[in-house]
Amino acid sequence: TTAKDFANACKQDQSSCSAMVGQVLMDRIQFSPTSHICLPGVTYANAVGPWLASHPDAANMSSRDGIYLALTTIYKCGAPNNY
């Protein structure tokens, strides 16, 4: 599926969305220890669907690539997030 499909599905089922985001995070973080993702808390997955929906340039990416891009963009360590 595409990132756009994933973002639309998140509107219908947030728990499945959160599970997929968590799975992508666990899969990708193993291969990219320098990703510098700083999560603010347990509800971090809630922001991924809306971020993807508001970034049409990511719409045609694979869902997994789009999710990881969202995570590394939204939760980048340091300024402006200051996590």
C-alpha distances in whole Angstrom, upper triangle without the diagonal:
4,7,8,6,7,10,11,10,13,15,16,16,17,18,14,13,16,16,12,14,17,15,14,17,19,17,18,21,22,22,23,26,27,24,26,24,26,25,27,27,25,23,21,18,19,19,15,14,17,17,13,14,18,16,15,15,12,10,9,9,6,6,9,11,10,12,14,15,16,18,20,21,21,23,25,28,32,32,31,30,33,31
4,5,5,6,9,10,11,12,15,16,16,17,18,16,13,16,17,13,14,17,16,14,17,19,18,17,20,23,22,22,25,25,22,25,22,25,24,26,26,25,23,20,17,18,17,14,12,14,14,10,11,14,13,11,12,9,6,5,6,4,5,8,9,8,10,13,13,13,16,18,18,19,21,23,26,29,30,28,27,30,29
4,5,5,6,9,10,10,13,15,15,15,17,14,12,14,15,12,12,15,15,13,15,18,17,16,19,21,21,20,23,23,20,22,20,22,21,23,23,22,19,17,14,15,14,10,9,11,10,7,8,11,10,9,10,7,5,6,6,6,4,7,8,5,7,10,10,10,13,15,15,15,18,20,23,26,26,25,24,27,26
4,5,5,6,9,10,11,13,15,15,17,15,13,16,17,14,14,18,18,16,18,21,21,20,22,25,24,24,27,27,23,25,22,24,23,24,25,23,21,19,16,15,14,11,9,10,10,7,7,10,9,8,10,8,4,7,8,9,8,11,11,9,10,14,13,12,15,18,17,17,20,22,26,28,28,26,25,29,28
4,6,5,6,9,10,11,12,14,16,13,11,15,16,13,14,17,17,16,18,21,20,20,23,25,25,25,28,28,25,27,24,26,24,26,25,24,21,20,16,16,16,13,10,12,13,10,9,13,13,12,13,11,8,9,10,9,8,11,13,11,12,15,15,15,17,20,19,20,22,24,28,30,31,29,27,31,30
4,5,5,6,9,10,10,11,13,10,8,11,12,9,10,14,14,13,15,18,17,17,20,22,22,23,25,26,22,24,21,23,21,22,22,20,17,16,12,13,13,10,7,10,11,8,9,13,13,13,14,11,9,11,10,9,6,9,11,9,9,12,13,12,14,17,17,17,19,22,25,28,28,27,25,28,26
4,5,5,7,9,10,10,13,11,8,11,13,11,11,15,16,14,16,19,19,19,21,24,24,24,26,26,22,23,20,22,20,21,21,19,16,15,11,11,10,8,4,7,8,6,6,9,10,11,13,10,9,11,12,11,9,11,13,9,9,13,13,11,13,16,16,15,18,20,24,26,26,24,23,26,25
4,5,5,7,9,10,13,12,10,13,15,14,14,18,18,17,20,22,22,22,25,27,27,27,29,30,26,27,24,25,23,24,23,22,18,18,14,13,13,11,8,9,11,9,8,11,13,12,15,13,10,13,14,14,11,14,16,13,13,17,17,15,17,20,20,19,21,24,27,30,30,28,26,29,28
4,5,5,6,8,10,9,7,11,12,11,12,16,16,16,18,21,21,21,24,26,27,27,29,30,26,27,24,25,23,23,22,20,17,17,13,12,14,12,8,11,13,11,11,14,16,16,18,15,13,15,15,14,11,14,16,14,13,17,18,16,17,21,21,20,22,25,28,30,31,29,27,30,28
4,5,5,5,8,7,5,8,11,10,10,13,15,15,16,19,20,20,22,25,26,25,27,28,24,25,21,22,19,20,19,17,14,13,10,9,10,9,6,8,11,10,10,13,15,16,18,15,14,16,16,15,12,14,16,13,12,15,16,14,15,19,18,17,19,22,25,28,28,26,24,27,25
4,6,7,10,10,9,11,14,14,14,17,18,18,20,23,23,24,25,28,29,29,30,31,27,28,24,24,22,22,21,19,15,16,13,10,11,11,8,9,12,12,10,13,15,16,19,17,15,18,18,18,15,17,19,16,15,18,19,16,18,21,20,19,21,24,27,29,29,27,25,28,27
4,7,9,9,9,12,14,14,15,18,19,19,21,23,24,25,27,29,30,30,32,33,29,30,26,27,24,24,22,20,17,18,14,12,14,14,11,12,16,15,13,17,19,19,22,20,18,20,20,19,16,18,21,18,17,20,22,19,20,24,24,22,24,27,30,32,32,31,28,31,29
4,6,6,6,9,10,11,13,15,16,17,19,20,22,23,24,27,28,28,30,31,28,28,25,25,22,22,20,17,14,15,12,11,14,13,11,13,16,15,15,18,20,21,23,20,19,21,20,19,15,17,20,18,16,19,21,18,19,23,23,21,22,26,28,31,31,30,27,30,28
4,6,5,6,9,10,10,12,14,15,16,18,20,21,22,25,26,26,27,28,25,25,21,21,18,18,16,14,11,12,9,7,10,10,9,11,14,14,14,17,19,20,22,20,19,21,20,19,15,16,19,17,14,17,19,16,16,20,20,18,19,23,25,27,28,27,24,26,24
4,5,5,6,9,10,11,12,14,15,17,18,20,21,23,25,25,26,28,25,25,21,21,18,18,16,13,11,12,9,9,13,12,12,14,17,17,17,20,22,23,25,22,21,23,22,20,16,16,19,18,15,18,20,18,17,21,22,19,20,23,25,28,29,28,25,27,25
4,5,5,6,9,10,11,12,14,15,16,18,20,22,23,24,25,27,24,25,21,22,19,20,18,15,13,14,10,11,14,12,11,15,17,16,17,20,21,22,23,20,19,20,19,17,13,14,17,16,13,16,19,17,17,20,21,20,20,24,26,29,30,29,26,28,26
4,5,5,6,9,10,11,12,14,15,16,18,21,22,22,23,25,21,22,19,19,17,18,16,14,11,11,7,8,10,9,8,11,13,12,13,16,17,18,20,17,16,18,16,15,11,11,14,13,10,13,15,13,13,17,18,16,17,20,23,26,27,26,23,26,23
4,5,5,6,9,10,11,12,14,15,16,19,21,20,21,23,20,20,17,17,14,15,13,10,8,8,5,7,10,9,9,12,14,14,15,18,19,21,22,19,18,20,19,17,13,13,15,14,11,13,15,13,12,16,17,15,15,19,21,24,25,24,21,23,21
4,5,5,6,9,10,11,12,14,15,17,19,20,21,23,20,21,18,18,15,17,15,12,11,11,8,11,13,12,12,16,17,16,18,21,21,23,24,20,20,21,19,17,13,12,15,15,12,13,17,15,14,17,19,18,17,21,22,26,27,27,24,25,23
4,5,5,6,9,10,10,12,14,16,17,18,20,21,19,20,17,18,16,18,17,14,13,12,9,11,13,10,11,15,15,14,16,19,19,20,21,17,17,18,15,13,9,8,12,12,9,11,14,13,12,15,17,17,17,20,22,25,27,26,23,26,23
4,5,5,6,9,10,11,12,14,16,16,17,19,15,16,13,14,12,15,14,12,11,9,6,9,10,8,9,13,13,12,15,17,17,19,19,15,16,17,15,13,10,8,11,10,6,8,11,10,9,12,14,13,13,16,18,22,23,22,20,22,19
4,6,5,6,9,10,10,13,15,15,16,18,15,16,13,14,11,14,12,10,10,9,7,11,12,11,13,16,16,16,18,20,20,22,23,19,20,21,18,16,13,11,13,13,10,10,13,12,10,13,16,15,14,16,18,22,24,23,20,22,19
4,5,5,6,9,10,11,13,14,16,18,16,17,15,16,15,17,16,14,14,13,11,14,15,13,15,18,18,17,20,22,22,23,23,19,20,20,17,14,12,9,12,13,10,10,14,14,12,15,17,17,16,18,20,24,26,26,23,25,22
4,5,5,6,8,10,11,12,14,16,13,15,13,15,14,17,17,15,15,13,11,14,14,12,13,17,16,15,18,20,19,20,20,16,17,17,14,12,9,6,9,10,7,7,11,11,10,12,15,15,14,16,18,22,24,24,21,23,21
4,6,5,6,9,10,10,11,13,11,12,10,12,11,14,14,13,13,11,10,13,14,12,14,17,16,15,19,20,19,21,21,17,19,20,16,15,12,9,11,11,8,7,10,11,8,10,13,13,12,13,15,19,21,21,19,20,17
4,6,6,7,9,10,11,14,12,14,12,13,13,16,15,14,15,13,13,16,17,15,18,21,19,19,22,24,23,25,24,21,22,22,19,17,15,11,13,15,12,10,14,14,12,13,16,17,15,16,17,21,24,24,21,22,19
4,6,6,7,9,11,14,13,15,14,16,16,19,19,18,18,16,15,18,19,16,18,22,20,19,23,24,23,24,23,20,21,21,17,15,13,10,11,14,12,10,13,15,13,14,17,18,17,18,19,23,26,26,24,25,22
4,5,5,6,9,11,9,12,11,14,15,18,19,18,19,16,15,18,18,15,18,21,19,18,21,23,21,22,21,18,19,19,16,14,13,9,9,12,10,8,11,13,11,11,14,16,15,15,17,20,23,23,21,22,20
4,5,5,6,8,7,9,9,12,12,16,17,17,18,15,15,19,18,16,19,22,20,19,23,24,22,24,23,20,22,22,19,17,16,12,12,14,12,9,12,14,11,10,14,15,13,13,14,18,21,22,19,20,17
4,6,6,10,10,12,12,15,16,19,20,19,21,18,18,22,22,20,22,25,23,23,26,28,26,28,26,23,25,25,21,19,18,14,15,17,15,12,15,17,14,14,18,19,17,17,17,21,24,25,23,23,21
4,6,9,9,12,13,16,18,21,22,22,23,20,20,23,23,20,23,25,23,22,26,27,25,26,24,21,24,23,19,18,17,14,13,16,15,12,14,17,15,14,17,19,18,17,18,21,24,25,23,24,22
4,5,6,9,10,13,15,19,20,21,22,19,19,22,21,19,22,24,21,21,25,25,23,25,23,20,23,23,19,18,18,14,13,15,14,11,12,15,13,11,14,16,15,13,14,18,20,22,20,21,19
4,6,7,9,12,14,18,19,20,22,19,19,23,22,20,24,25,23,23,27,27,25,27,26,23,26,26,22,21,21,17,16,18,17,13,15,17,14,12,15,17,14,13,13,16,19,21,19,19,17
4,5,8,11,14,18,20,21,22,19,20,23,22,20,24,25,22,22,26,26,24,26,24,22,25,25,22,22,21,18,16,18,17,13,14,16,13,11,14,16,13,11,11,14,17,18,17,17,16
4,6,9,12,15,17,19,19,16,17,20,18,16,20,21,18,19,22,22,20,23,21,19,22,22,19,19,18,15,14,15,13,10,10,12,10,7,10,12,10,8,9,12,15,16,15,16,14
4,6,10,13,15,17,18,15,16,19,17,17,20,21,18,20,23,23,21,24,23,20,24,25,21,22,21,18,16,17,15,12,12,13,10,7,10,11,8,6,6,9,12,13,12,12,10
4,6,10,12,14,14,11,13,15,14,13,17,18,16,17,21,20,19,22,21,19,22,23,20,20,18,16,15,15,13,10,11,10,7,6,8,9,5,5,6,10,12,13,11,11,9
4,6,9,12,13,10,13,15,14,14,18,19,17,19,22,21,21,24,24,21,24,26,23,23,21,19,18,18,15,13,14,12,9,9,10,9,5,6,5,8,11,12,9,9,6
4,6,8,9,6,9,12,11,12,16,17,15,17,20,20,20,24,24,21,23,25,23,22,20,18,18,17,14,13,14,12,9,10,11,9,6,8,8,11,14,14,10,11,7
4,7,8,7,10,12,11,13,17,17,16,19,21,21,21,25,25,23,25,27,25,25,22,21,21,20,16,16,17,14,11,13,13,10,8,10,10,12,13,13,9,10,7
4,6,6,9,11,12,14,17,17,17,20,22,22,23,26,27,24,26,28,26,25,22,21,22,20,17,17,18,16,13,15,16,13,11,14,13,15,17,17,13,13,10
4,6,8,9,11,13,15,17,17,19,21,22,23,26,27,24,25,28,25,24,21,20,21,20,16,17,19,16,13,16,17,14,13,16,16,19,20,20,16,17,14
4,5,6,8,10,12,13,14,16,18,19,20,23,25,22,23,25,24,23,19,18,20,18,15,16,17,14,12,15,16,13,12,16,17,19,20,19,16,17,14
4,6,6,8,11,12,12,14,16,17,18,21,22,19,20,23,21,20,17,16,17,15,12,12,14,11,8,12,12,9,8,12,14,16,17,16,13,15,12
4,5,6,8,10,10,12,14,15,16,19,20,17,18,20,18,17,14,13,15,13,9,11,13,10,8,12,13,10,11,14,16,19,20,19,16,18,16
4,6,7,8,9,11,12,14,16,18,20,17,18,20,19,19,15,15,17,14,11,14,15,11,11,14,14,11,12,16,18,20,21,19,16,19,17
4,6,6,6,9,10,11,12,15,17,15,16,19,18,18,15,15,16,13,10,12,12,8,9,12,11,8,10,13,16,18,18,16,14,17,16
4,6,5,6,9,10,11,13,14,12,13,15,14,14,11,11,12,9,7,9,9,6,7,10,10,8,10,13,16,19,19,18,15,19,17
4,5,5,6,9,10,12,14,11,11,14,14,14,10,12,13,10,8,11,12,9,10,14,13,11,14,17,20,22,22,21,19,22,21
4,5,5,6,9,11,14,12,12,15,15,16,13,15,15,12,11,14,13,10,12,15,13,11,14,17,20,22,21,19,18,21,20
4,5,5,6,10,11,10,11,14,14,15,13,14,13,10,9,11,10,7,9,12,9,8,12,14,17,19,18,16,15,19,18
4,5,5,7,9,7,7,10,10,11,9,11,11,7,8,10,9,7,10,12,11,11,14,16,19,22,21,20,18,22,21
4,6,7,10,9,8,11,12,14,12,14,14,10,11,14,13,10,14,16,14,13,17,19,23,24,24,22,21,24,24
4,6,9,9,9,13,14,16,15,17,16,12,13,15,13,11,14,16,13,12,16,18,21,23,21,19,19,23,23
4,5,6,7,10,11,14,13,15,13,10,12,13,11,9,13,14,11,12,16,17,21,22,21,19,19,23,23
4,5,5,8,10,13,13,15,14,11,13,15,13,12,16,17,15,16,19,20,24,26,25,23,23,26,27
4,6,7,8,12,13,15,12,10,13,14,11,12,15,16,14,15,19,19,23,25,24,22,22,26,26
4,6,5,9,9,11,9,6,9,11,8,9,13,13,12,14,17,18,21,23,23,22,21,25,25
4,6,8,9,12,10,8,11,13,11,11,15,16,15,16,19,21,24,27,26,25,24,28,27
4,6,8,11,10,9,12,14,13,14,17,18,17,19,22,23,26,29,29,27,27,30,30
4,6,8,6,6,9,11,10,11,14,15,15,17,19,20,24,26,27,26,25,28,27
4,5,5,6,9,10,11,12,14,15,16,18,20,21,24,27,28,27,26,29,28
4,6,5,6,9,10,10,12,14,15,16,18,19,23,26,27,26,24,27,26
4,5,5,6,9,10,11,12,14,15,16,18,21,24,25,25,23,26,24
4,5,5,6,9,10,11,12,14,15,16,19,22,23,23,22,24,23
4,5,5,6,9,10,10,12,14,15,19,22,22,21,20,23,22
4,5,5,6,9,10,10,12,14,17,20,21,20,18,21,19
4,5,5,6,8,10,10,11,15,18,19,19,17,20,18
4,5,5,6,8,10,10,14,17,18,17,16,19,18
4,6,5,6,8,10,13,16,16,15,14,17,16
4,5,5,6,8,11,14,15,15,12,15,13
4,6,6,5,9,12,13,13,12,14,13
4,6,6,9,11,12,11,10,13,13
4,6,9,11,11,10,8,11,11
4,6,9,10,10,7,9,8
4,6,8,9,7,9,8
4,7,8,7,6,6
4,6,6,4,6
3,5,5,8
4,6,9
4,6
4
